[in-house]
């Protein structure tokens, strides 16, 4: 199956791009929360979690993209599948943390009512952060599914087939 080999680097590149964009958004919001006297509404812990997760995700996706880490190429089988699933879970957690703060404390609007909410200022930046967090979670989960569905058992070289074909017949 060639499709997993073609899609894996594309997914890794999108994961890296998404993580870098969310790293910029979350550090911008962190700078606002620590730099301004009136910006104490922004939750530093949630944003710090998103920023650290962005850095780890960008590093992992870039390393696996450059090293051919789609489960082959000398890597330990299954490690990437588990890591992809853990990263997806971490991104879904980050998304949940950002959504939880959005409506209750910031008072922008309801989490998914994007048609009538405020788009300028912190609300718009928070919307972008939530969107990139859920996209990151979906990309990592798609990478997990691609790895699991694309993984196929390989026939051993010199195994039973080789022994049967070289067995004496007489």
C-alpha positions in Angstrom: 0.0 0.0 0.0 1.6 3.2 -1.1 -1.0 5.6 0.2 0.2 5.5 3.9 3.8 6.2 2.6 2.6 9.2 0.6 0.3 10.6 3.3 2.5 10.2 6.3 5.0 13.0 5.4 2.1 15.3 4.5 0.4 14.7 7.8 3.7 15.3 9.7 4.2 18.6 7.8 0.7 19.7 8.6 1.2 18.7 12.3 4.4 20.8 12.4 2.8 23.8 10.7 -0.2 23.7 13.0 2.0 23.4 16.1 4.1 26.3 15.1 1.1 28.5 14.5 -0.5 27.6 17.8 2.8 28.1 19.5 2.8 31.7 18.2 -0.8 32.3 19.3 -0.4 30.9 22.7 2.9 32.7 23.4 1.3 35.9 22.2 -1.5 35.4 24.7 1.0 34.5 27.4 2.9 37.7 26.7 -0.4 39.7 27.0 -1.3 38.0 30.3 2.1 38.6 31.9 3.0 41.9 30.3 -0.2 44.0 30.8 -1.6 45.0 34.2 -5.3 44.6 33.1 -4.9 41.3 31.3 -5.2 39.0 34.4 -8.2 37.2 32.9 -6.0 35.0 30.7 -5.1 31.6 32.3 -1.4 31.2 32.3 -1.4 27.5 33.1 -3.7 26.6 30.2 -1.7 28.7 27.7 1.6 27.4 29.0 0.3 23.8 28.5 -0.7 24.7 24.9 2.7 26.4 24.3 4.7 23.4 25.7 2.5 20.9 23.8 3.0 22.9 20.6 6.8 22.8 21.0 6.8 19.1 21.7 4.5 18.4 18.8 6.5 20.5 16.4 9.7 18.8 17.4 8.2 15.3 17.2 6.5 15.8 13.8 9.6 17.4 12.3 11.9 14.7 13.6 9.7 11.9 12.4 9.1 13.6 9.1 12.8 14.1 8.4 13.8 10.6 9.7 11.1 8.7 7.9 9.3 7.9 11.1 6.1 6.3 9.7 6.7 3.2 11.6 9.5 1.8 9.4 13.1 2.6 8.6 14.6 0.9 11.6 12.2 2.3 14.2 10.6 0.2 16.9 7.3 -1.1 15.6 4.2 0.5 17.3 6.1 3.3 19.0 4.8 5.9 16.6 1.3 4.6 16.8 1.3 5.0 20.6 2.9 8.4 20.4 0.4 9.6 17.8 -2.5 8.5 20.0 -1.0 10.1 23.1 -0.4 13.4 21.2 -4.0 13.3 19.9 -5.2 12.8 23.5 -3.0 15.7 24.7 -4.4 18.0 22.0 -8.0 17.1 22.7 -7.2 17.9 26.4 -5.7 21.3 25.4 -8.8 22.0 23.2 -11.1 21.1 26.2 -9.1 23.4 28.5 -9.3 26.3 26.1 -13.0 25.9 25.4 -13.8 25.6 29.1 -12.2 29.0 29.8 -13.6 30.7 26.7 -17.3 31.1 27.5 -17.2 31.1 31.3 -14.5 33.7 32.1 -13.8 35.6 28.9 -17.4 36.1 28.1 -16.8 36.1 24.3 -19.7 33.9 23.3 -20.6 30.3 23.4 -17.8 27.9 22.3 -19.1 27.2 18.8 -21.3 30.2 18.1 -18.8 31.7 15.7 -21.4 33.6 13.7 -22.3 36.2 16.3 -19.3 36.4 18.5 -16.7 39.1 18.9 -13.8 38.5 16.5 -11.4 41.3 17.5 -9.1 41.3 20.5 -8.6 38.4 22.8 -11.8 36.6 21.7 -10.6 36.4 18.1 -7.1 35.2 19.2 -8.8 32.7 21.5 -11.0 31.4 18.6 -7.9 30.9 16.5 -6.2 29.0 19.4 -9.2 26.7 19.8 -9.4 26.1 16.1 -5.7 25.2 15.8 -5.9 23.0 18.9 -8.8 20.9 17.5 -7.1 20.7 14.1 -3.9 19.5 15.7 -5.8 16.8 17.6 -7.5 15.6 14.4 -4.2 15.6 12.5 -2.5 13.5 15.2 -5.5 11.1 15.3 -5.4 10.8 11.5 -1.7 10.0 11.7 -2.5 7.3 14.3 -5.2 5.8 12.1 -3.0 5.9 9.1 -0.3 4.1 11.0 -2.6 1.4 12.3 -4.5 0.8 9.1 -1.4 1.1 7.0 0.7 -1.3 9.1 0.7 -4.8 7.7 2.6 -7.8 8.9 5.7 -8.5 6.8 6.6 -12.0 5.7 9.8 -13.2 7.4 12.8 -13.6 5.2 13.9 -17.2 5.2 11.0 -18.3 7.4 8.5 -21.1 6.7 8.2 -20.4 3.1 11.9 -20.7 2.5 12.0 -24.0 4.5 9.1 -25.5 2.6 10.6 -24.6 -0.8 14.0 -26.1 0.0 12.9 -29.2 1.6 14.0 -32.5 -0.1 11.2 -34.3 -1.9 12.6 -37.8 -2.1 
